[in-house]
Every structure is written in structure tokens, then in C-alpha cells.
Amino acid sequence: MHILINGINGNIGQTIQAQCKQVNINAIDFQAEKININDISAVVDFSSPEGFIASINFCIENKLPLISGTTGLTEEHQELVSIAKKSIPILIASNMSLGIANLKSSIEGHLSSISISSKCKIIEIHHANKKDSPSGTAIEILRFIENLPGSNIEGSIDVQSHRIGNISSIHRIMFENTEGITTFQHIANSRNVFAIGALQAARWILCKEKGEYSFTDFLNKKL
């Protein structure tokens, strides 16, 4: 299997390269001058909002599946996704770890088990070089909670972002009500978990029909 990586020199890109060597996947720089398109199975994008546009247009042109973990996407990018999914399979996820999926499941179970309203706070902490704030995962969790039927959240959800040192990823969700405070937390000790998830999803999407997929779609089939 050969994949193109857009953002190959970034933190996640380098981690994906290292994982590729362990699972017999050939990783090629998306920016390489010479690419044999017939050898490429998929494009994995962990670049930037601008890089995402280049990735998705390349995939549309060459009929290749796209896996993207790039965050900071706007309505313009979503319009491109709407176009792309008519011709290629595309999976976009701000976080590709099983841990975050389990976190969301636990939150759903907690909120469905209580009848009183709660205030909610999301705290996300990442390394000092992370550009987008709040993180794409924090936004994903925010929307997940807001759209849960009967979540009974009091007021708007408070989202706090911190950029400290070389921290990979911390997401803490707190629910406070008259009975006390309940906290859920996910800590990624390294970027390997995201790289492994991206490569597993890339293998999975090879046999998918055109359309837009989520990381939950992949997990539901995988698990």
C-alpha cells in the first residue's frame, strides 16, 4: 500500500511516517515532484486549511480516497467536501483515537442517567505550537454534547484552551450541578494513537463507495 501524506514534515506527519515503516505502508510526500499516481492508494492529510484544499482537489482529480485530520476548516472547506463526496470516499475527523470515541460514549451515558440540569465546561490543552484554538476535538465534543437528545445542559458550554510546552493532547469535560462535579478526561501521551487511527482508517476506506464518512463510521464497522 502506498499513501501520499500532505503535512509529512509536521508532528503528526512524522509520526505517521514512523508507523508506516512498522506496518509495511510506503509513505510518500504529497509535495514530491515525481509521483506515480497508479501506485497511490489514498491521500492522508494532516496539513493546514490551505493544504486541505490542495489535497481534496488532487483527490477529486485523481479519484483517490482522502483521510483528513486537518482542523480549522471553514464553510468553504465544507462546500468542497460536499462536492468531493459525490465522486470519492472521504473521511474527515479532528481526532482519530479510540479513546475520544470512548470518552464521548461515556459522556452520553452519564447525561442520559441524570435528570437535573448541569453546567458544562470543556478544557483542552495542547503543545505551544498548535495554531488553532479551540482544538478541532474540543469543537467536535462541544457539538456532540449540544446535539445529544435530552442532554439538559444549563446555559452555553464554556470552552477553554491552553497552549503549554510539548503536551500532545488533553481534553477535560466537566459537568457541574447541585449534586456535585463529574469530570471526564482523555490524555494522549503521544501522537502514535492518532497516526495508528489514521492508517487503519485509510485501509478501511479503500473498499468504501464514494461519500462522506466519519471516524465513528470506521469504528462502528471495525468494532
C-alpha positions in Angstrom: 0.0 0.0 0.0 1.3 3.4 -1.0 -0.1 6.6 0.5 0.6 10.3 0.0 0.9 12.4 3.1 0.2 16.1 3.0 1.9 17.6 6.0 4.6 14.9 6.1 7.1 17.1 7.9 4.7 18.1 10.7 4.4 16.5 14.0 1.6 14.1 13.0 3.1 13.6 9.6 6.4 12.4 11.0 4.6 10.1 13.4 2.6 8.6 10.5 5.8 8.0 8.6 7.2 6.1 11.6 4.1 4.0 11.9 4.1 3.3 8.1 7.5 1.6 8.5 6.1 -0.8 11.1 3.0 -1.8 9.1 4.5 -2.1 5.6 3.0 1.0 4.1 5.0 3.2 1.8 4.6 6.9 2.8 5.3 9.4 0.0 5.4 13.2 0.4 2.4 14.9 -1.2 4.7 17.6 -2.3 7.1 15.3 -4.2 8.0 16.3 -7.7 7.5 12.9 -9.2 4.6 10.8 -8.2 3.4 7.6 -9.9 -0.3 8.1 -9.4 -1.0 4.5 -10.3 0.8 3.3 -7.2 -1.1 5.5 -4.8 -4.0 4.0 -2.8 -5.1 7.1 -0.7 -4.1 10.5 0.5 -3.7 11.3 4.2 -3.9 14.9 5.0 -2.6 16.5 8.3 -1.6 19.8 6.9 -3.4 23.2 7.1 -6.7 24.6 5.9 -4.9 25.7 2.7 -3.2 22.3 2.3 -6.6 20.6 2.8 -7.8 22.4 -0.4 -4.9 21.1 -2.3 -5.4 17.6 -1.0 -9.1 17.4 -1.8 -8.8 18.9 -5.3 -5.9 16.4 -6.0 -8.1 13.5 -4.8 -11.1 14.6 -6.9 -8.9 14.9 -10.0 -7.3 11.5 -9.5 -10.2 9.7 -8.0 -8.4 8.9 -4.7 -9.8 8.4 -1.2 -9.0 11.1 1.3 -8.4 10.8 5.0 -8.0 14.2 6.7 -7.3 15.2 10.3 -6.7 18.8 9.5 -8.6 21.2 11.7 -9.7 24.8 11.4 -11.9 24.1 8.4 -14.5 26.7 7.3 -17.7 26.7 5.4 -15.6 27.0 2.2 -13.9 23.7 3.0 -17.3 22.1 3.8 -18.5 23.1 0.4 -15.5 21.3 -1.2 -16.3 18.2 0.9 -19.9 18.3 -0.5 -18.5 18.3 -4.0 -15.9 15.7 -3.3 -18.2 13.1 -1.7 -20.1 12.9 -5.0 -17.0 11.3 -6.6 -14.7 9.9 -3.9 -14.8 8.4 -0.4 -13.7 11.0 2.1 -13.2 10.7 5.9 -12.7 13.8 8.0 -12.0 13.6 11.7 -10.5 16.1 14.1 -9.4 13.2 16.3 -8.7 9.7 15.2 -8.2 7.9 18.5 -10.4 5.2 20.0 -10.0 7.0 23.4 -12.0 10.1 22.3 -14.7 7.8 20.9 -15.0 6.1 24.3 -15.0 9.4 26.0 -18.0 10.6 24.0 -19.8 7.3 24.7 -19.2 7.7 28.5 -20.4 11.3 28.4 -23.6 10.2 26.6 -24.2 7.5 29.2 -23.7 10.0 32.1 -26.0 12.6 30.7 -28.7 10.0 29.9 -28.6 8.8 33.6 -29.2 12.1 35.3 -32.4 14.2 35.3 -31.1 17.5 36.7 -29.5 20.2 34.6 -25.8 20.7 34.6 -23.3 23.4 33.6 -20.7 22.2 31.2 -17.1 23.2 30.7 -14.6 21.9 28.2 -10.9 22.4 28.8 -8.4 21.5 26.1 -4.6 21.7 26.5 -2.1 21.2 23.6 1.5 22.0 22.8 2.6 25.6 22.4 2.9 25.3 18.6 -0.7 24.3 17.9 -2.2 27.1 15.9 -6.0 26.5 16.0 -7.9 27.3 19.2 -10.1 25.8 20.4 -8.9 22.4 19.1 -11.0 20.6 16.5 -11.6 17.8 19.0 -13.0 20.3 21.6 -15.3 21.7 18.9 -16.3 18.2 18.0 -17.1 17.3 21.6 -19.0 20.6 22.0 -21.2 19.9 19.1 -21.7 16.3 20.2 -23.0 17.4 23.6 -25.2 20.1 22.2 -26.8 17.7 19.8 -27.4 14.9 22.3 -31.1 14.4 22.9 -32.1 15.3 26.4 -28.6 16.4 27.4 -30.2 19.1 29.7 -27.2 21.4 29.7 -27.7 24.7 31.6 -26.7 27.7 29.5 -23.9 27.8 27.0 -20.9 25.4 27.2 -17.7 27.1 28.3 -14.7 26.1 26.2 -11.2 27.0 27.5 -7.9 26.5 25.5 -4.4 26.4 26.8 -1.1 26.0 24.9 1.7 24.7 27.1 5.1 23.1 26.3 5.0 19.9 24.3 1.8 18.4 25.6 0.2 16.1 22.9 -3.4 16.4 23.9 -5.6 16.7 27.0 -9.4 17.1 26.8 -11.3 17.5 30.1 -15.1 17.8 30.2 -16.7 18.9 33.5 -20.4 18.7 34.4 -21.5 20.7 37.5 -24.9 20.5 39.1 -26.4 20.7 42.6 -25.2 17.2 43.4 -21.5 17.8 42.5 -19.0 17.8 39.7 -18.4 14.9 37.3 -15.3 15.0 35.1 -14.3 13.1 32.0 -10.8 13.3 30.6 -8.7 11.9 27.8 -4.9 12.3 27.7 -2.9 11.3 24.7 0.7 10.6 25.9 2.0 10.6 22.3 0.8 11.2 18.8 1.1 7.5 17.9 -2.6 6.9 18.7 -3.7 9.5 16.1 -1.3 8.1 13.5 -2.4 4.5 14.1 -6.1 5.5 13.8 -5.4 7.4 10.5 -3.6 4.5 8.9 -6.3 2.0 10.0 -9.0 4.3 8.6 -7.0 4.7 5.4 -7.0 0.9 4.9 -10.7 0.7 5.7 -11.8 3.4 3.3 -10.2 1.7 0.3 -13.2 -0.5 -0.1 -15.8 2.2 0.5 -18.1 3.7 -2.1 -18.0 7.4 -2.8 -19.4 9.5 0.1 -18.5 11.3 3.3 -17.6 9.2 6.3 -16.8 9.9 9.9 -14.3 8.2 12.3 -17.4 6.8 14.1 -18.4 5.1 10.9 -15.0 3.5 10.7 -15.1 2.4 14.4 -18.6 1.0 14.1 -17.5 -1.2 11.3 -14.2 -2.1 12.9 -15.6 -2.9 16.4 
